[in-house]
Amino acid sequence: MSKRAIDLSQFDDDYRSEQPEERGDFESVPDGKYQVAVEKVELTEAQSTGNPMLKWTLRVIAPKFINRLIWRNSVITHNTLKYVKTDLHMCGLDLDRISDLPKHLKKLLDVKLEVTKKTKGENENIFFNRRIETDRTPGKFRQEAGDALVPF
């Protein structure tokens, strides 16, 4: 079965008249504590080692830098299983077997966490501090988020 070539010629005139957007470098959020919602979690492989890895996309929801993204990679090895299990437990996901994880990734979406970002040299580390429990009462989460940052 051969693949048919995709014809993009219908866009040529419009493409010629478009101007590329100028974009500056996207700086990461500064070190500190943030309240985030888990926006995406993927099970993939680490490029350098081929080890399984959880790739987390976290959206800042409070108090500053709202809507900015923070990323965290959790490589899964025999030495890191304790940390991966701790993170999953904090997110409310307790599994009997790690091999069941792919079936349960969706349960991690929209979990609210307090995280700390620390940079050391070129390395940025994201630590999960605690889960922020929410109910459906409007404004309650914002209050919890604000209370978590009182010392800051």
Salt bridges, closest charged atoms under 4 A:
ASP13 OD1 - ARG16 NH2 2.94
GLU21 OE1 - ARG23 NE 3.50
ASP31 OD1 - LYS117 NZ 3.86
GLU39 OE1 - ARG59 NE 2.42
GLU42 OE2 - LYS40 NZ 3.90
ASP87 OD2 - ARG72 NH1 2.62
ASP94 OD1 - HIS89 ND1 2.59
ASP100 OD1 - ARG97 NH2 2.94
ASP100 OD1 - LYS103 NZ 3.51
ASP110 OD1 - LYS112 NZ 2.99
GLU114 OE1 - ARG130 NE 3.78
GLU124 OE2 - LYS117 NZ 3.55
GLU133 OE2 - ARG131 NE 3.64
GLU144 OE2 - LYS140 NZ 3.61
